[in-house]
Amino acid sequence: MLNRLPHTLRANAHRPAVLTTRRDGTVRVAATCGELAALADTYAAALHHRGLAAGDTVGLAVRPGPRALAVLLAVHRLGLCAAVLDPAAGPDVLRARLALARPALVLADATAQAVAGWARPLARRARLALPELAGLGPVATLGRRLPGCAPALAAGPTGAPLPAGPEADGDAVIVFTSGTTAKPRAVVHSRSSLAAGMDAVSDLVRPRAGTPVLGGTFFVLVPSLAAGAPVALPARTPRTLARQLRRLAPQATYLTPPQLRGALAESARFTGRVWTGSAPASTGLLTRVREAGAAEAWGVYALTELFPAAAVEQAEKAAYEGAGDLVGTPLPGVTAQTDGADVGGGGGSGSGGELLLSGPAARHRYLGEEPDPWIRTGDRGRLDGGRIVLAGRCKDMVLRGAENIYPGLYEPSLEVPGVELALLVGVADADGDERLVAVVQPRAGSGPKAVRAALAGPLGRMGDARPDVVLLGEIPLAGRSRKPDRAAACRWAAARLSTGGKR
């Protein structure tokens, strides 16, 4: 699909490709198909002229939009590997990730580079900031260059021939997930696993040419554009999003549960089929979407390691009366097992335990590790008549909004002078969301004011993982080794918050 897309874009050069919406609901064309194809060609020529060749890694810190899609198409065209960098993760985490991925070049837009001087408020509002550029290796600015940014990505010679695209499989994209600052973990997708994921989305959503699709992820953009459907990037505010839905009447919509809840609060009306993922989607939320006009409302179970894995429609989810969270039947080609009992996607019932998945769209490996066909999801679950039913998580992870936050990445930085122990825990909120709480145990003799002052620096470097609340108290311990008891700490935090515990 990625190989075909540039040809499809050129064949429909004058049709709109990417749409955006102003606050009043007015829709504008951010890029036509021809402009998107030309931009991808320009970036491919620039990267080739810079000396990058098949197998090299390019770091990307670029906001979603036409430029981000065009550079990903250029990277794919040359057989490069894109390492997706999240500046909102904070500078300490980002430095560790860059050290693991070792990109030959980092491409960043101006907002991601806004780290000093007049530009700092811009970065703070967007919650994006690369660490100081020194030591990151070569950095080039993608798009508009502002004062203080790295040099722009220089264009290559006009009309210069590009090398033939690679025929063999290889690394296509690196996406960072869990791990620690000392030892980050990254998912590596191959060209073939990425292609399989695109095909699975296309078969699931079935986009039609000519009618808009609303969604901002790579897995929405590529299948939709390949089918000839323009894609509207979701508006940032719930009110504008509600206006956007009313104006566009999209054939299909992909929004995260927090986006859906925000739009529903603004009395949004839906059309066509609505899809949601990246966070738990309750039966109640899907039902509200159906009641707001959607022909169908689907929850998608997906992981960074395998997208998509399963899907369930509101009617089936509402009819399920068993224990746990029904997330649907494994999609064609996806095999699921629990506790070593392979039951595939066709029937049977697992005995419960950690859910394992495999399939053509599964990641090739974790960076620096050997390939493994089975993905350990970290979710506890079972199979009920071939359908996946989840029953909680096995690994430490907090899901706030639609963001996965891994405590192990950040807890070490909180153990500053005056702090004995520090944990990050998730306290359940409404509709499956969680609040991120830092539970901090001061050392004997350290006063609350001094501890909070010492934590200010580390908290400021946590980016989007900054806790909603910081609670000071004694962390419960468990077992013969007297390790911190996360479950007990979570219950303690929930009780403190319910009684108005102070920040």
C-alpha positions, 0 to 999 in steps of 0.5 A: 500500500505504501508503494502504491500510494504515491502513484494514487496521489499523482493520478488524483493530483487535484483532489484534496488529500488532507483537510483541516478545520478552523474554529468556526467549522470552516474546512480548508484543504491543507494539501492536495494529492499532488502537493503531498506527492510532490512534497514526498518527492522533495524530501526523498531527494533531500535525504538522498542528497544528504547521503542517507541510504537504505538501512539508515535511521532517521529520527522524526520529531514532527507534528501530525500533518502533511509534512509528517506523512510526506517525510514518512513516504520519503523514508519508505521510498529510500528504504530508511527506518523512521525512529518516532521521537516524542518530545513530550516524553521529556529531555532525559527520556529522549536522550536515552532513546536517541542513544539507543536508536542512533539516528543518522539524522534527526528531522524536527519541526520548529515547535519541537525545537523551541527550547530556549529564549523567546520560543520557550512559551511556544514549546511549553504550550505545545508540551513539546521540547527537544533537549539541547541540540548539542550531542543529538547528532545532525539535526535538520528543520522540517518545514518553516524554520524559526530563529534558533532552529537547526538548519533547514533540510536542504533540497536535493538537485531538481530531477536527480535520479533516486535509487530504486526502492529496496526489494528485500524486507527491512526495518521500517519504523521504530516506536519507543514504549516501556523500559527505563531511562537506563535501558529504553525499549523500542518496537521495530516494525519491518516493511512487511509488518507495517504493510500487513497492518495497513492492509488489516485496517483497510479491510476493517474500515473499508474506506470509499473514494471521495467521502472524507474520513476523520482521523489523524494517525498514520494508520488512518491516513495511508489506507484512506488516501490509498482508497481515494478518500480525503482525510480530515485531521481532528480539531484540537478542541471539543467544540471545534471537533463537534462543528467539524463532525457536523460540517464533514459528515465523515464516512468513518471516524477514528478518535480516542476515547478522550476525544469522543467524550469531549465531542459528546460533551459538546453535543456532537453528532456522528455519521457512518462508522466510528472507531476508537482505540488507544485507551479502553472504550466502555460499553457506555461510551460506545452506546453514547456514540451510537445514540449520537447518530453513528451507524456503528461504534467500534472499539479497537484493541491494538498495541504498538507491537500489533495494530490492529489485533481485534475489534468489537462493535457496540451491539456485541459488547453490550450483549456480553454478560461475562466477566471482564472487558470484551475486546472482540474476535482476533482479526484475520491472521492474528493468533491469540493464546493464554498460558501457552494454550494456542486457541487461535481466532476460531474458538475454544477457551483459554484458562486465563493469564497473560495474553500473547498475540502473533500475526503478519502485522506483529512487530519484528523485534524489540531494538537490540533484541532477537526476533520473537513471533509472540508478543507479550501484551502485558494484559491479563485475559482469556478467550471466550468462544474465540473472543478476547476478554481482558481482565486487567494488566500484568505490567506496570503501566498507567493509561492517562487519556490515550497515552501509555505512561511507564513508571519505570521510565521516570521513577528513578529521576524522582529519587532526589536528595530528601526522597526515600522512595517514589512510585508513579501509580494510576488511580482509576477515574471515570470511564476507564481513564486514570489519574497519574499520582506520584507517591513520594516517601520523604527521608527522615528529617526532610520536611515537605517544603524541601522535598517539593522544592527538590522534586521541582526539577525532575517533575519539570523534565517529565513532559507529558508524563508529569503527575496530576498529583504529588502525595507525600507519605509512607509507601507500603512494602510487601514480601520478604524482600520488602519491595514497594507494594504498588497495589497498596500504594494505589489504594492509599492514593485513591483514599487520600484523593477521595478525602481531598488529599492535598497536592 
